[in-house]
Amino acid sequence: MVAKIVFELNHEGLELLPENIFFRMKKFCIVLSFLAVVSCNSTTDNAAEPVAVSAVQKQNPAFSFDKNFSAGKISEVKCYADTSVSYSIFLPSDYDTTKNFPIILFFDAHARGSLPLKKYLEIGEKYHFIFAGSNNSKNGMDLPSTNSIAQKMWTDILHRFSIDQKIVYACGFSGGAKVAAGFAFSRTDFAGVIANSSPFDEQLLSSGKNISVFLLAGNLDFNFTGAVAFDKKLSSTGVKHQLVVFDGKHDWADKNSFEEAMQWMLMRAADDGKIQRDKISFSAPDFNSWKKENYDDEKILQQENETEDAMGQNFAHFSFDYWKQKISLLNKAMNAATAKNIRCSYSRELNYMSMLGFVFTDGAVQRGEYDLAKEFLAIYQLADPQNSDVWYFKALLSAQSGGADVYSSLEKSVQLGFYDSEKLMNEPAFSQIKNSSVFQSIVAKAEANKNKM
């Protein structure tokens, strides 16, 4: 997929206009239990109106554009009104409080606010965008909680930074995509949503708001078929939308794919008169090239849907031996497939099994059903033996039963990329060992993994 967009630049960056300041229900329910972010009864009745920065400043002289943050780097910010709410912020190197800059708000599924900023920093610099990522919003929170976090973050940003309120987007990964969409569609000052690795509540589309939607999905992502179905659903709504598939699993998109999302959003901004078209020249990316080759392969996608539905229904009921054989057959079929789309389909089914393994194992642990958790974990390990969460759960269950492999399992987990040092320290099962030098060393390694993200 070739994409190129060139903006005519001057010393102020982008030349902008003058500124005043369906899911199948069975699979849907399983995935929601994994994401656990939005309520099925969510509405936008409590929509917040845009904050007029100039008016706020007049009413609150203490608030003024903050000049304490360095341009060209990522900084950490605690909200004025509630210091328990924080976010990471990237200001492009030409940031100047006398000019207004476009912005993207990021919501990660695991409250890793700086992760997408680090990943896409070069793109923010290239297009003169401010990037801000929530350090609080994460899977497991309900919609009112995530909306409250997003509102506090957005209000704080408007108080501190010089924002072009015509070019405002929300972007999220996995459950964070649902948060981004929920917040953007509840307001009138967001122009677009970039939903990475997850569709969102279709009810939001009935708002009639002029919000463009860009979907990003990995070709190995267990949410892939949902993204394709949602893209087709959007085609019947009149919402401006696009889907791009990248090579990868359930994760943030690669830089090139994300840049294409930004380019497409900026094209829509030009269509809407928010950017002067005569100041922009670009060759339109061939967004439909992938669709022409794969999008209409309904037979493969339908078979995949049926297989995954059966997995979800039977995961807790079929024996270990059954799943051992099933997973073995999937691996053999994947390795034998010569066509990329067929190989990717089998891989997605295995990744779906991995997701189910996490959901069922974690659920059993939360309920204190440790013997059942061990049964689920054995299947989870078969499906995804190199997943760091598999080894975290092995350590946790070993600690619960007084096993001898707690440290070795934790070491394996951090070796495979486990990064949640706070989760390690707060897990009751590790309370007897958390002050040991070995455990502290493991925590430090997890923290190092986080810093590498």
Residue pairs with C-beta under 8 A, 6 or more apart in sequence:
1 244
1 260
1 285
1 286
1 287
1 289
1 290
2 285
2 286
3 256
3 259
3 260
3 263
3 285
3 286
4 282
4 283
4 285
5 263
5 266
5 267
5 280
5 282
5 283
5 285
6 280
6 281
6 282
7 14
7 15
7 127
7 279
7 280
7 281
8 15
8 279
8 280
8 281
9 15
11 94
12 94
12 99
13 92
13 94
13 99
13 101
13 128
14 102
14 127
14 128
14 275
14 279
15 275
15 276
15 279
16 100
16 102
16 164
16 166
16 167
16 274
16 275
16 276
17 166
17 273
17 274
17 275
17 276
19 100
19 164
19 165
19 166
21 52
21 53
21 54
21 100
21 165
22 28
22 202
22 229
22 230
22 233
23 31
23 199
23 226
23 229
23 230
24 229
24 305
24 309
26 309
26 312
26 313
27 226
27 305
27 308
27 309
27 312
28 226
30 312
30 356
30 359
31 198
31 222
31 223
31 226
31 355
32 38
32 40
33 359
33 363
34 139
34 355
34 358
34 359
35 109
35 139
35 174
35 175
35 178
35 198
36 139
36 140
36 141
36 175
37 109
37 139
37 140
37 141
37 142
37 143
37 146
37 175
37 176
37 178
37 179
38 142
38 143
38 175
38 178
38 179
38 182
38 200
38 201
39 142
39 143
42 143
42 182
42 201
42 203
43 203
44 182
44 185
44 186
44 204
44 207
46 147
46 186
47 186
47 187
47 188
48 151
48 186
48 187
49 187
49 188
50 165
50 187
50 188
50 189
51 154
51 155
51 158
53 158
53 159
53 163
53 165
56 63
56 158
56 159
57 63
57 64
57 159
60 159
63 80
63 159
63 160
65 97
65 160
65 161
65 162
66 159
66 160
66 161
67 97
69 75
69 77
69 89
69 91
69 160
70 91
71 91
71 92
71 93
71 94
71 95
72 91
72 92
72 93
72 95
72 125
73 90
73 91
74 88
74 89
74 90
74 114
74 117
74 118
74 121
75 88
75 89
75 90
75 91
76 86
76 87
76 88
76 89
76 114
76 135
77 86
77 87
77 88
77 89
77 156
77 160
78 85
78 86
79 85
79 86
79 87
79 152
79 153
79 155
79 156
80 156
80 159
80 160
81 152
81 155
81 156
82 152
84 136
85 136
85 149
85 152
85 153
85 156
86 113
86 135
86 136
87 113
87 132
87 133
87 134
87 135
87 136
87 153
87 156
87 157
88 113
88 114
88 117
88 132
88 133
88 135
89 117
89 130
89 131
89 132
89 133
89 157
89 161
90 117
90 121
90 124
90 130
90 131
90 132
91 101
91 130
91 161
92 101
92 124
92 125
92 128
92 129
92 130
93 125
94 128
95 101
95 130
95 162
96 162
97 161
97 162
98 162
99 162
100 162
100 163
100 164
100 165
101 128
101 129
101 130
101 161
101 162
101 163
101 164
102 127
102 128
102 129
102 130
102 163
102 164
102 166
102 167
102 168
102 169
103 129
103 130
103 131
103 132
103 157
103 161
103 163
103 164
103 167
103 168
103 169
104 124
104 129
104 130
104 131
104 132
104 168
104 169
104 170
104 171
104 194
104 262
105 132
105 133
105 134
105 150
105 153
105 154
105 157
105 168
105 169
105 170
105 171
105 180
105 183
106 113
106 116
106 117
106 131
106 132
106 133
106 134
106 171
106 172
106 176
106 180
107 133
107 134
107 137
107 146
107 150
107 170
107 171
107 172
107 173
107 176
107 177
107 179
107 180
107 183
108 115
108 116
108 133
108 134
108 137
108 138
108 172
108 173
108 176
108 252
109 138
109 139
109 172
109 173
109 174
109 175
109 176
110 138
110 139
110 420
111 134
111 135
111 136
111 137
111 138
112 133
112 135
112 450
112 453
113 132
113 133
113 134
113 135
114 133
114 135
114 453
115 133
115 252
115 453
116 131
116 133
116 171
116 173
116 252
117 124
117 131
117 132
117 133
118 453
119 252
119 255
119 258
120 131
120 255
120 258
120 259
121 131
122 255
123 129
123 255
123 258
123 259
123 262
124 130
124 131
126 259
127 262
127 266
129 262
130 157
130 161
130 163
132 153
132 157
134 149
134 150
134 153
136 149
136 153
137 146
137 149
137 150
137 176
137 179
138 175
138 176
139 174
139 175
141 149
143 182
146 179
146 182
146 183
147 179
147 182
147 183
147 186
150 179
150 183
151 183
154 183
157 163
165 189
166 191
166 269
166 274
167 191
167 266
167 269
167 274
167 275
168 189
168 190
168 191
169 184
169 190
169 191
169 192
169 193
169 194
169 265
170 180
170 181
170 183
170 184
170 190
170 192
170 193
170 194
171 177
171 180
171 193
171 194
171 195
171 196
171 261
172 178
172 179
172 180
172 181
172 193
172 194
172 195
172 196
172 198
173 196
173 197
173 198
173 251
173 252
174 196
174 197
174 198
174 223
174 250
175 198
176 196
177 193
177 195
177 196
177 197
177 198
177 199
177 200
178 198
178 200
178 201
180 193
180 194
180 195
180 200
181 193
181 195
181 200
181 201
181 204
181 213
182 200
182 201
182 204
183 190
184 190
184 192
184 193
184 211
185 193
185 204
185 207
185 209
185 211
188 209
190 211
191 210
191 211
191 212
191 265
191 268
191 269
191 272
191 274
192 211
192 212
192 213
192 214
192 265
192 268
193 200
193 211
193 212
193 213
193 214
194 214
194 216
194 258
194 261
194 262
194 265
195 213
195 214
195 215
195 216
196 216
196 217
196 252
196 253
197 216
197 217
197 218
197 221
197 223
197 227
197 250
197 251
197 252
197 253
198 223
198 226
198 227
199 215
199 223
199 226
199 227
199 229
199 230
200 230
202 230
202 233
205 234
205 237
205 239
210 272
211 239
212 239
212 240
212 241
212 264
212 265
212 268
213 234
213 239
213 240
213 241
213 242
214 241
214 242
214 243
214 244
214 261
214 264
214 265
215 227
215 230
215 231
215 241
215 242
215 243
215 244
216 227
216 243
216 244
216 245
216 246
216 253
216 257
216 258
216 261
217 223
217 224
217 227
217 228
217 243
217 244
217 245
217 246
218 224
218 245
218 246
218 247
218 248
218 249
218 250
218 251
218 253
219 245
219 246
219 247
219 248
219 344
219 348
220 247
220 248
220 249
220 250
220 344
220 347
220 348
220 351
221 227
221 248
221 249
221 250
221 251
221 348
221 351
222 250
222 308
222 348
222 351
222 352
222 354
222 355
223 250
224 245
224 344
224 348
225 301
225 304
225 305
225 308
225 348
227 243
228 243
228 295
228 301
231 241
231 242
231 243
234 241
235 241
240 268
242 261
242 264
242 287
243 287
243 291
244 253
244 257
244 260
244 261
244 287
244 290
245 290
245 294
246 253
246 254
246 256
246 257
247 254
248 254
249 351
250 351
250 355
252 258
253 261
260 285
260 287
263 282
263 285
264 285
264 287
266 275
266 280
267 282
267 284
269 275
270 276
270 277
270 280
293 341
294 341
297 341
300 341
300 342
300 345
301 345
303 345
304 345
304 348
304 349
307 349
308 349
308 352
311 349
311 352
311 353
311 356
312 356
315 323
315 356
315 357
315 360
315 376
315 379
316 360
316 376
320 375
320 378
320 379
323 353
323 379
323 382
323 383
324 382
327 350
327 353
327 379
327 382
327 383
330 346
330 349
330 350
330 353
331 350
333 346
334 343
334 346
334 347
334 350
337 343
337 346
350 383
350 384
351 384
353 379
353 383
353 384
354 380
354 383
354 384
354 387
356 380
357 376
357 377
357 379
357 380
357 381
357 383
357 384
357 390
358 380
358 387
358 389
360 376
360 380
361 373
361 376
361 377
361 380
361 393
362 393
364 370
364 372
364 373
364 376
365 373
365 393
365 396
365 397
370 397
370 400
370 401
373 393
373 397
374 397
377 390
377 393
377 394
377 397
380 387
380 390
380 393
381 390
381 394
384 390
386 416
387 416
388 413
388 414
388 416
388 417
388 418
389 413
389 418
390 413
391 409
391 410
391 412
391 413
391 416
391 418
392 409
392 410
392 413
392 418
394 405
394 409
394 412
395 405
395 406
395 407
395 409
395 410
395 413
395 430
396 427
396 429
396 430
397 403
398 404
398 405
398 406
398 409
399 406
399 429
399 430
399 432
399 433
400 429
406 430
406 433
407 433
407 438
407 439
407 442
410 424
410 439
410 442
411 442
414 442
414 445
414 446
414 449
417 449
418 446
418 449
419 446
419 447
419 449
419 450
419 453
420 446
420 450
421 443
421 444
421 446
421 447
421 450
424 430
424 434
424 439
424 442
424 443
424 446
425 434
425 443
430 439
433 439
434 440
434 443
